[in-house]
Amino acid sequence: MPDDNDLPLQDTPQSTEAANDASSEASQAASEDVQPASETLIQLALVDLQTRRDGLQQEIENLQQRKQQLEKDMAASFAGQSDAIARRVKGFQEYLGGALQGLAQSVETLELVAQPVVVKPSPLDAQAAEAAAEQAMANSGGAPALADTFRPDEELIRTNLRRFLEQPDFYAEPWKLRRSLDDSDIAVLEDWFFNQGGRGAQASRGSRPRNVLLGAALIAIIGELYGDQFQTLVLAGQPERLGDWRRGLQDALGLGREDFGPSSGIVLFERGDALVERADRLEERGEVPLILIDAAERVVDVPVLQFPLWLAFAAGPGETYDYEDDLL
């Protein structure tokens, strides 16, 4: 009879449950081993992406810095400046073209007809004419000379002339002569006042500084007679000569730069037509222009001679170098 031990083993419920538990534990253990490996890979990928992002960000910042540096170099370089200048020149060219076009249209509407020069009698001429008429009616003698214009003020004029012969007063008030004259200068002024009546040419004193000094004495006397109702107009053909007049009058009369200008006591002119226009405006306002003409002026415009007070210095042989300078 066969032994019971020789019979095949049969699965029991206990053994089946044990096998299932073992299999579940093995699966769970394998799952737990896989999960940490995946998380590690993801973290490694994220770190790599972050590193590449930081690198790209650094490259972008470097490129922006290079761009700013290039823009700064362009602005400071000749190419950048020339480009800016070209744009400005282009804008000015367009503006100039429009301005020239407007000027051409304005010129087309002008009436280019020469206007006749009308010589107006000066107030002093009218007074002299009236005095001449009265004298003719009262006396059968000849009419009074033009020099009688200053006869009523002869004493005041001669007093000033005598004072100019004294020691110079370097601290005199502005518009008063701060230098002294000699007898020959006084003779010239007396002839201009009492023989020429304030209108005429006199021989140059030999140099421009001497002429300027004589002109300063004349301005001081006219200032005593007319106060603020006159303006001195100096005619010299070059800026250098006008500079000599300005400096000389400043020194002799104690003036400043503010005393020279269209609205001041002395106006300097290079052209005779501008001087005539200014003198006309002064007479329209009831003021008297005193015109001083430099010795280097070879020709005096006829309209200048219509005004009541003018003194032209006639250059002597020693001053011909002024003319030679004009020809160079």
ZIRA-V244449 format. One record per residue. N is the residue number from 0. RES is the residue in one letter. OMEGA is omega in whole degrees, 0 to 359 (none if undefined). Layout:
# ZIRA-V244449
n: {N:N}
res: {RES:RES}
omega: {OMEGA:OMEGA}
This chain:
# ZIRA-V244449
n: {0:1:2:3:4:5:6:7:8:9:10:11:12:13:14:15:16:17:18:19:20:21:22:23:24:25:26:27:28:29:30:31:32:33:34:35:36:37:38:39:40:41:42:43:44:45:46:47:48:49:50:51:52:53:54:55:56:57:58:59:60:61:62:63:64:65:66:67:68:69:70:71:72:73:74:75:76:77:78:79:80:81:82:83:84:85:86:87:88:89:90:91:92:93:94:95:96:97:98:99:100:101:102:103:104:105:106:107:108:109:110:111:112:113:114:115:116:117:118:119:120:121:122:123:124:125:126:127:128:129:130:131:132:133:134:135:136:137:138:139:140:141:142:143:144:145:146:147:148:149:150:151:152:153:154:155:156:157:158:159:160:161:162:163:164:165:166:167:168:169:170:171:172:173:174:175:176:177:178:179:180:181:182:183:184:185:186:187:188:189:190:191:192:193:194:195:196:197:198:199:200:201:202:203:204:205:206:207:208:209:210:211:212:213:214:215:216:217:218:219:220:221:222:223:224:225:226:227:228:229:230:231:232:233:234:235:236:237:238:239:240:241:242:243:244:245:246:247:248:249:250:251:252:253:254:255:256:257:258:259:260:261:262:263:264:265:266:267:268:269:270:271:272:273:274:275:276:277:278:279:280:281:282:283:284:285:286:287:288:289:290:291:292:293:294:295:296:297:298:299:300:301:302:303:304:305:306:307:308:309:310:311:312:313:314:315:316:317:318:319:320:321:322:323:324:325:326:327}
res: {M:P:D:D:N:D:L:P:L:Q:D:T:P:Q:S:T:E:A:A:N:D:A:S:S:E:A:S:Q:A:A:S:E:D:V:Q:P:A:S:E:T:L:I:Q:L:A:L:V:D:L:Q:T:R:R:D:G:L:Q:Q:E:I:E:N:L:Q:Q:R:K:Q:Q:L:E:K:D:M:A:A:S:F:A:G:Q:S:D:A:I:A:R:R:V:K:G:F:Q:E:Y:L:G:G:A:L:Q:G:L:A:Q:S:V:E:T:L:E:L:V:A:Q:P:V:V:V:K:P:S:P:L:D:A:Q:A:A:E:A:A:A:E:Q:A:M:A:N:S:G:G:A:P:A:L:A:D:T:F:R:P:D:E:E:L:I:R:T:N:L:R:R:F:L:E:Q:P:D:F:Y:A:E:P:W:K:L:R:R:S:L:D:D:S:D:I:A:V:L:E:D:W:F:F:N:Q:G:G:R:G:A:Q:A:S:R:G:S:R:P:R:N:V:L:L:G:A:A:L:I:A:I:I:G:E:L:Y:G:D:Q:F:Q:T:L:V:L:A:G:Q:P:E:R:L:G:D:W:R:R:G:L:Q:D:A:L:G:L:G:R:E:D:F:G:P:S:S:G:I:V:L:F:E:R:G:D:A:L:V:E:R:A:D:R:L:E:E:R:G:E:V:P:L:I:L:I:D:A:A:E:R:V:V:D:V:P:V:L:Q:F:P:L:W:L:A:F:A:A:G:P:G:E:T:Y:D:Y:E:D:D:L:L}
omega: {183:179:180:182:181:181:180:181:179:180:178:178:182:182:179:180:181:179:179:180:180:179:180:181:180:178:181:180:178:178:180:179:181:184:177:180:179:180:179:179:180:181:177:178:179:179:179:178:180:179:179:178:179:178:178:179:178:177:178:179:178:179:178:178:177:178:178:180:178:178:179:179:179:180:182:183:179:181:180:179:180:178:178:178:179:178:179:179:179:178:179:178:179:178:181:178:178:180:179:178:177:178:179:178:179:180:180:181:181:174:185:180:180:179:179:179:180:179:181:175:180:177:181:176:179:178:180:179:178:179:179:180:180:180:179:179:183:184:181:180:181:179:180:180:178:180:179:177:184:179:179:182:185:183:179:180:182:176:178:180:177:180:180:178:182:179:182:178:185:181:179:179:176:182:171:183:180:179:180:180:175:185:180:176:179:179:178:181:178:179:181:182:195:177:180:178:177:181:178:179:177:179:179:181:176:179:180:177:178:178:178:178:177:176:178:177:179:178:180:180:179:176:176:184:188:180:180:184:176:178:181:179:183:179:174:193:183:180:180:179:177:176:176:179:181:180:180:180:176:182:186:184:179:184:175:180:181:179:179:179:183:181:182:185:183:178:182:184:172:184:182:182:176:178:179:180:179:180:177:180:178:180:177:178:180:179:184:175:172:186:176:185:183:182:181:178:183:183:177:179:181:180:178:186:180:187:191:185:174:179:178:178:179:185:176:182:182:182:179:179:177:180:180:177:180:184:182:none}
